Amino acid sequence: MQKLKVNDTVQVLAGKDKGKQGKIKSINFKTNRLVVEGVNVVKKAIKPNQANQQGGIVDMEKAIHISNVALLDPKSGKPTRVKVKQEAGKNVARVASKSKLEIK
């Protein structure tokens, strides 16, 4: 069971966007990087193509390392670590370390 999933709300702990919160849009577990909406926004020059006739400069979100984010506690809304609850040797649920509440 993964500790972070798409659509989880996280807070950035390090880097230029420290303190910002947002939802996870995508995760790449091979490179341990994820994209959070509204975080690490950069400008990129796009050539004109079939999909984008105009081209030009576009704002886009780039990936950041998983270690630089923490899941938000469902009770307090503050960053917390995540534990995996086990029953009968199987992973059952994700639990916030601070409040001991199950993460949906």
N, CA and C atoms as an extended XYZ file, in Angstrom:
312
Properties=species:S:1:pos:R:3:atomname:S:1:resname:S:1:resid:I:1 pbc="F F F"
N         0.851       -1.182        0.000 N   MET     1
C         0.000        0.000        0.000 CA  MET     1
C         0.896        1.244        0.000 C   MET     1
N         0.600        2.155       -0.894 N   GLN     2
C         1.388        3.378       -0.996 CA  GLN     2
C         0.951        4.372        0.076 C   GLN     2
N         1.905        5.168        0.569 N   LYS     3
C         1.570        6.154        1.583 CA  LYS     3
C         0.968        7.413        0.980 C   LYS     3
N         1.293        7.706       -0.280 N   LEU     4
C         0.717        8.851       -0.982 CA  LEU     4
C        -0.042        8.355       -2.198 C   LEU     4
N        -1.188        8.993       -2.476 N   LYS     5
C        -1.999        8.623       -3.628 CA  LYS     5
C        -2.440        9.888       -4.353 C   LYS     5
N        -2.856        9.730       -5.604 N   VAL     6
C        -3.364       10.849       -6.385 CA  VAL     6
C        -4.604       11.407       -5.682 C   VAL     6
N        -4.763       12.721       -5.696 N   ASN     7
C        -5.846       13.487       -5.063 CA  ASN     7
C        -5.684       13.646       -3.559 C   ASN     7
N        -4.583       13.179       -2.956 N   ASP     8
C        -4.300       13.484       -1.555 CA  ASP     8
C        -3.881       14.941       -1.456 C   ASP     8
N        -4.245       15.596       -0.362 N   THR     9
C        -3.822       16.969       -0.120 CA  THR     9
C        -2.527       16.943        0.673 C   THR     9
N        -1.509       17.632        0.145 N   VAL    10
C        -0.190       17.637        0.762 CA  VAL    10
C         0.299       19.064        0.962 C   VAL    10
N         1.329       19.207        1.801 N   GLN    11
C         1.984       20.496        2.009 CA  GLN    11
C         3.445       20.335        1.653 C   GLN    11
N         4.001       21.347        0.981 N   VAL    12
C         5.405       21.334        0.576 CA  VAL    12
C         6.249       21.723        1.783 C   VAL    12
N         7.285       20.921        2.090 N   LEU    13
C         8.129       21.135        3.256 CA  LEU    13
C         9.435       21.851        2.922 C   LEU    13
N         9.868       21.804        1.656 N   ALA    14
C        11.163       22.385        1.304 CA  ALA    14
C        11.123       22.922       -0.115 C   ALA    14
N        11.991       23.880       -0.394 N   GLY    15
C        12.096       24.434       -1.737 CA  GLY    15
C        11.463       25.801       -1.844 C   GLY    15
N        11.372       26.307       -3.073 N   LYS    16
C        10.866       27.667       -3.285 CA  LYS    16
C         9.393       27.817       -2.953 C   LYS    16
N         8.640       26.723       -2.947 N   ASP    17
C         7.208       26.768       -2.657 CA  ASP    17
C         6.884       26.242       -1.259 C   ASP    17
N         7.841       26.336       -0.341 N   LYS    18
C         7.661       25.824        1.019 CA  LYS    18
C         6.419       26.442        1.661 C   LYS    18
N         5.571       25.584        2.260 N   GLY    19
C         4.370       26.044        2.936 CA  GLY    19
C         3.114       25.978        2.083 C   GLY    19
N         3.254       25.851        0.759 N   LYS    20
C         2.080       25.789       -0.114 CA  LYS    20
C         1.404       24.431        0.018 C   LYS    20
N         0.083       24.429       -0.183 N   GLN    21
C        -0.687       23.200       -0.125 CA  GLN    21
C        -1.391       22.981       -1.456 C   GLN    21
N        -1.620       21.725       -1.800 N   GLY    22
C        -2.322       21.399       -3.030 CA  GLY    22
C        -2.574       19.911       -3.129 C   GLY    22
N        -3.334       19.535       -4.157 N   LYS    23
C        -3.643       18.119       -4.386 CA  LYS    23
C        -2.614       17.516       -5.329 C   LYS    23
N        -2.334       16.231       -5.141 N   ILE    24
C        -1.405       15.511       -5.998 CA  ILE    24
C        -2.105       15.206       -7.325 C   ILE    24
N        -1.472       15.592       -8.433 N   LYS    25
C        -2.033       15.328       -9.759 CA  LYS    25
C        -1.512       14.020      -10.332 C   LYS    25
N        -0.218       13.739      -10.126 N   SER    26
C         0.365       12.488      -10.626 CA  SER    26
C         1.582       12.124       -9.787 C   SER    26
N         1.882       10.822       -9.770 N   ILE    27
C         3.029       10.311       -9.009 CA  ILE    27
C         3.810        9.354       -9.893 C   ILE    27
N         5.143        9.462       -9.863 N   ASN    28
C         6.019        8.523      -10.550 CA  ASN    28
C         6.892        7.862       -9.484 C   ASN    28
N         6.574        6.623       -9.113 N   PHE    29
C         7.291        5.948       -8.041 CA  PHE    29
C         8.670        5.453       -8.472 C   PHE    29
N         8.920        5.351       -9.768 N   LYS    30
C        10.252        4.948      -10.236 CA  LYS    30
C        11.275        6.044       -9.961 C   LYS    30
N        10.879        7.304      -10.172 N   THR    31
C        11.792        8.421       -9.951 CA  THR    31
C        11.519        9.135       -8.626 C   THR    31
N        10.502        8.677       -7.872 N   ASN    32
C        10.109        9.285       -6.594 CA  ASN    32
C         9.791       10.764       -6.726 C   ASN    32
N         9.051       11.117       -7.774 N   ARG    33
C         8.662       12.504       -7.991 CA  ARG    33
C         7.150       12.578       -8.193 C   ARG    33
N         6.571       13.726       -7.815 N   LEU    34
C         5.141       13.914       -7.983 CA  LEU    34
C         4.839       15.342       -8.402 C   LEU    34
N         3.670       15.528       -9.015 N   VAL    35
C         3.220       16.847       -9.454 CA  VAL    35
C         2.081       17.268       -8.542 C   VAL    35
N         2.225       18.462       -7.933 N   VAL    36
C         1.202       19.019       -7.051 CA  VAL    36
C         0.634       20.261       -7.731 C   VAL    36
N        -0.702       20.383       -7.768 N   GLU    37
C        -1.300       21.513       -8.472 CA  GLU    37
C        -0.966       22.832       -7.765 C   GLU    37
N        -0.526       23.801       -8.562 N   GLY    38
C        -0.183       25.125       -8.045 CA  GLY    38
C         1.195       25.233       -7.440 C   GLY    38
N         2.002       24.168       -7.511 N   VAL    39
C         3.339       24.157       -6.912 CA  VAL    39
C         4.379       23.934       -7.996 C   VAL    39
N         5.524       24.609       -7.879 N   ASN    40
C         6.650       24.502       -8.818 CA  ASN    40
C         6.198       24.857      -10.242 C   ASN    40
N         5.517       25.992      -10.364 N   VAL    41
C         5.027       26.458      -11.659 CA  VAL    41
C         6.157       27.149      -12.396 C   VAL    41
N         6.396       26.719      -13.651 N   VAL    42
C         7.451       27.302      -14.487 CA  VAL    42
C         6.843       27.738      -15.818 C   VAL    42
N         7.556       28.606      -16.510 N   LYS    43
C         7.125       29.040      -17.832 CA  LYS    43
C         7.875       28.212      -18.864 C   LYS    43
N         7.160       27.742      -19.887 N   LYS    44
C         7.770       26.918      -20.916 CA  LYS    44
C         7.338       27.436      -22.276 C   LYS    44
N         8.295       27.553      -23.181 N   ALA    45
C         7.997       27.983      -24.547 CA  ALA    45
C         7.504       26.781      -25.340 C   ALA    45
N         6.358       26.936      -25.984 N   ILE    46
C         5.737       25.856      -26.744 CA  ILE    46
C         5.705       26.245      -28.219 C   ILE    46
N         6.183       25.348      -29.085 N   LYS    47
C         6.108       25.582      -30.531 CA  LYS    47
C         4.674       25.384      -31.002 C   LYS    47
N         4.269       26.069      -32.048 N   PRO    48
C         2.928       25.813      -32.599 CA  PRO    48
C         2.825       24.382      -33.135 C   PRO    48
N         1.677       23.733      -32.877 N   ASN    49
C         1.434       22.378      -33.385 CA  ASN    49
C        -0.060       22.213      -33.635 C   ASN    49
N        -0.492       21.012      -33.959 N   GLN    50
C        -1.898       20.759      -34.267 CA  GLN    50
C        -2.800       21.100      -33.079 C   GLN    50
N        -2.403       20.699      -31.895 N   ALA    51
C        -3.231       20.926      -30.715 CA  ALA    51
C        -3.199       22.392      -30.291 C   ALA    51
N        -2.039       23.043      -30.407 N   ASN    52
C        -1.878       24.429      -29.987 CA  ASN    52
C        -1.415       25.240      -31.190 C   ASN    52
N        -2.342       25.792      -31.937 N   GLN    53
C        -2.022       26.515      -33.171 CA  GLN    53
C        -1.171       27.754      -32.903 C   GLN    53
N        -1.418       28.416      -31.764 N   GLN    54
C        -0.760       29.678      -31.465 CA  GLN    54
C         0.689       29.498      -31.019 C   GLN    54
N         0.936       28.512      -30.159 N   GLY    55
C         2.258       28.391      -29.554 CA  GLY    55
C         2.401       29.426      -28.456 C   GLY    55
N         3.630       29.772      -28.084 N   GLY    56
C         3.867       30.826      -27.099 CA  GLY    56
C         4.384       30.285      -25.784 C   GLY    56
N         4.283       31.118      -24.749 N   ILE    57
C         4.808       30.776      -23.430 CA  ILE    57
C         3.649       30.327      -22.539 C   ILE    57
N         3.813       29.163      -21.908 N   VAL    58
C         2.757       28.529      -21.128 CA  VAL    58
C         3.260       28.281      -19.708 C   VAL    58
N         2.393       28.489      -18.700 N   ASP    59
C         2.718       28.113      -17.323 CA  ASP    59
C         2.384       26.642      -17.142 C   ASP    59
N         3.326       25.882      -16.567 N   MET    60
C         3.061       24.471      -16.299 CA  MET    60
C         3.700       24.061      -14.979 C   MET    60
N         3.130       23.018      -14.363 N   GLU    61
C         3.637       22.513      -13.094 CA  GLU    61
C         4.646       21.405      -13.359 C   GLU    61
N         5.780       21.491      -12.688 N   LYS    62
C         6.819       20.478      -12.816 CA  LYS    62
C         6.838       19.611      -11.560 C   LYS    62
N         7.454       18.450      -11.674 N   ALA    63
C         7.492       17.487      -10.575 CA  ALA    63
C         8.481       17.923       -9.489 C   ALA    63
N         8.165       17.539       -8.242 N   ILE    64
C         9.079       17.734       -7.120 CA  ILE    64
C         9.287       16.383       -6.450 C   ILE    64
N        10.314       16.279       -5.623 N   HIS    65
C        10.642       15.010       -4.983 CA  HIS    65
C         9.638       14.692       -3.872 C   HIS    65
N         9.339       13.415       -3.721 N   ILE    66
C         8.364       12.952       -2.725 CA  ILE    66
C         8.784       13.345       -1.313 C   ILE    66
N        10.077       13.373       -1.039 N   SER    67
C        10.555       13.691        0.310 CA  SER    67
C        10.278       15.137        0.703 C   SER    67
N         9.928       15.988       -0.259 N   ASN    68
C         9.683       17.398        0.031 CA  ASN    68
C         8.225       17.712        0.337 C   ASN    68
N         7.376       16.695        0.434 N   VAL    69
C         5.972       16.918        0.762 CA  VAL    69
C         5.550       16.032        1.931 C   VAL    69
N         4.498       16.474        2.632 N   ALA    70
C         3.912       15.681        3.716 CA  ALA    70
C         2.402       15.739        3.592 C   ALA    70
N         1.760       14.621        3.850 N   LEU    71
C         0.307       14.528        3.805 CA  LEU    71
C        -0.286       15.367        4.934 C   LEU    71
N        -1.445       15.975        4.692 N   LEU    72
C        -2.103       16.781        5.717 CA  LEU    72
C        -2.990       15.907        6.597 C   LEU    72
N        -2.927       16.153        7.891 N   ASP    73
C        -3.727       15.440        8.877 CA  ASP    73
C        -5.206       15.787        8.667 C   ASP    73
N        -6.106       14.785        8.592 N   PRO    74
C        -7.526       15.086        8.370 CA  PRO    74
C        -8.174       15.850        9.532 C   PRO    74
N        -7.612       15.748       10.731 N   LYS    75
C        -8.206       16.407       11.902 CA  LYS    75
C        -7.719       17.851       12.047 C   LYS    75
N        -6.393       18.045       12.059 N   SER    76
C        -5.838       19.370       12.339 CA  SER    76
C        -5.482       20.159       11.082 C   SER    76
N        -5.289       19.482        9.959 N   GLY    77
C        -4.893       20.172        8.734 CA  GLY    77
C        -3.415       20.490        8.681 C   GLY    77
N        -2.635       19.932        9.591 N   LYS    78
C        -1.188       20.149        9.615 CA  LYS    78
C        -0.479       18.939        9.006 C   LYS    78
N         0.771       19.123        8.542 N   PRO    79
C         1.509       17.997        7.946 CA  PRO    79
C         1.745       16.884        8.967 C   PRO    79
N         1.665       15.645        8.495 N   THR    80
C         1.884       14.494        9.354 CA  THR    80
C         2.531       13.370        8.553 C   THR    80
N         3.148       12.450        9.265 N   ARG    81
C         3.649       11.241        8.617 CA  ARG    81
C         2.504       10.244        8.516 C   ARG    81
N         2.722        9.206        7.721 N   VAL    82
C         1.666        8.224        7.468 CA  VAL    82
C         2.152        6.843        7.882 C   VAL    82
N         1.290        6.131        8.577 N   LYS    83
C         1.569        4.735        8.926 CA  LYS    83
C         0.570        3.863        8.192 C   LYS    83
N         0.947        2.611        7.949 N   VAL    84
C         0.051        1.665        7.293 CA  VAL    84
C        -0.447        0.679        8.339 C   VAL    84
N        -1.770        0.620        8.496 N   LYS    85
C        -2.401       -0.272        9.465 CA  LYS    85
C        -2.508       -1.670        8.862 C   LYS    85
N        -2.141       -2.669        9.659 N   GLN    86
C        -2.192       -4.050        9.183 CA  GLN    86
C        -3.146       -4.872       10.032 C   GLN    86
N        -3.879       -5.748        9.362 N   GLU    87
C        -4.743       -6.715       10.045 CA  GLU    87
C        -4.549       -8.068        9.381 C   GLU    87
N        -4.249       -9.064       10.169 N   ALA    88
C        -4.028      -10.434        9.692 CA  ALA    88
C        -2.947      -10.472        8.619 C   ALA    88
N        -1.904       -9.660        8.792 N   GLY    89
C        -0.776       -9.679        7.866 CA  GLY    89
C        -0.997       -8.930        6.568 C   GLY    89
N        -2.152       -8.274        6.416 N   LYS    90
C        -2.424       -7.537        5.181 CA  LYS    90
C        -2.557       -6.052        5.488 C   LYS    90
N        -2.084       -5.223        4.564 N   ASN    91
C        -2.220       -3.783        4.712 CA  ASN    91
C        -3.678       -3.397        4.490 C   ASN    91
N        -4.263       -2.700        5.467 N   VAL    92
C        -5.683       -2.389        5.420 CA  VAL    92
C        -5.945       -0.911        5.138 C   VAL    92
N        -5.259       -0.022        5.869 N   ALA    93
C        -5.583        1.399        5.746 CA  ALA    93
C        -4.353        2.257        6.036 C   ALA    93
N        -4.428        3.508        5.573 N   ARG    94
C        -3.402        4.504        5.900 CA  ARG    94
C        -3.898        5.297        7.103 C   ARG    94
N        -2.990        5.560        8.054 N   VAL    95
C        -3.352        6.243        9.289 CA  VAL    95
C        -2.399        7.413        9.507 C   VAL    95
N        -2.943        8.586        9.879 N   ALA    96
C        -2.124        9.754       10.189 CA  ALA    96
C        -1.434        9.523       11.531 C   ALA    96
N        -0.125        9.809       11.611 N   SER    97
C         0.643        9.563       12.826 CA  SER    97
C         0.202       10.458       13.982 C   SER    97
N        -0.132       11.724       13.708 N   LYS    98
C        -0.464       12.662       14.778 CA  LYS    98
C        -1.822       12.382       15.408 C   LYS    98
N        -2.857       12.239       14.584 N   SER    99
C        -4.218       12.120       15.132 CA  SER    99
C        -4.724       10.685       15.199 C   SER    99
N        -4.006        9.754       14.625 N   LYS   100
C        -4.405        8.329       14.578 CA  LYS   100
C        -5.697        8.102       13.803 C   LYS   100
N        -6.086        9.080       12.953 N   LEU   101
C        -7.292        8.928       12.139 CA  LEU   101
C        -6.954        8.270       10.800 C   LEU   101
N        -7.911        7.516       10.291 N   GLU   102
C        -7.732        6.846        9.011 CA  GLU   102
C        -7.852        7.865        7.880 C   GLU   102
N        -6.990        7.740        6.886 N   ILE   103
C        -6.991        8.641        5.731 CA  ILE   103
C        -7.789        7.981        4.624 C   ILE   103
N        -8.758        8.706        4.106 N   LYS   104
C        -9.619        8.162        3.060 CA  LYS   104
C        -8.913        8.177        1.730 C   LYS   104
